[in-house]
Amino acid sequence: MKVILIQKDYNKPIRIPEGQDTIIGRGNIIPPMIDVSREHFSITWKNGSVLIIDLSRNGTSLGEARTPVSKTNGTELKDGDKIYIGGNITYFVVSITN
């Protein structure tokens, strides 16, 4: 399974290696934003699913409804999901393929 995050307005993909937990934060955001934590969210793998876990103080949300992402159990990601961060100023589109 391949997971790629693409930030809105930028074509710099972030490839998430299968089976490897990956933390996304200020260093991955273009341009760096003050309300994005150094460790804002993590992508993790569990039982064949891809999960996102919020690590930030400012929150991470999914989709147009801006559903908050779990800080403990994680929230399952699906192909086409949008991950909103930074006071909803920017987002990533999730691409999941087999």
LINKADA-V750415 format. One line per field, one symbol per residue. phi: phi as a letter, one per 30 degrees, with the letter a starting at -180 (. if undefined). psi: psi as a letter, one per 20 degrees, with the letter a starting at -180 (. if undefined). burial: b if it has 24 or more other C-alpha atoms within 12 Angstrom, else e. Layout:
phi=???
psi=???
burial=???
//
This chain:
phi=.cbbcbdeibccdcdcdeicdbccaedcccdebdccdebdabcbcahiccccbdccddjbbciddhddddcccibdcbejecccbiiidbbccccbbd
psi=ppppppppjqknqopoppipppppbhiipprpqhjpqhngrqprppljqpqpppjrhiqprqrhilpqpqigirppqqpiqpoprlkjhrrqppopq.
burial=eebbbbbeeeeeebbbeeeeebbbbeebbbeeeeebbebbbbbbbeeeebbbbbbbebbbbbbeeeebbeeeebbbbbbebbbbbbebebbbbbbbee
//
